[in-house]
Amino acid sequence: MVKTFKHKGLKNYWTKNDSSKIPSEMVIKIRLILDLLNGVEHSSAGF
């Protein structure tokens, strides 16, 4: 789970699915990166 964000727009996007504070052309790429980071944290918990 992603715990903290320095960027308020990213936090709103991750927690509330509000993409109004991030560039529209970056939304898909940001979602993929956040999903990847979230998945890595869950898969490394077994080690």
C-alpha positions, 0 to 999 in steps of 0.5 A: 500500500502506498502510504504517503505522498508529497504531491497533493494531486497524486494523493487525491488521485490515489485516494479519491480518484480525482485527477483534476490536479495532475496533467491529463496526458499523464493520468494513465502513466501515473495510474500504471506506476502507482499500481505497480508500486502498490503491487511490489509492496504487497508481493515483497511482504512474503520475504 
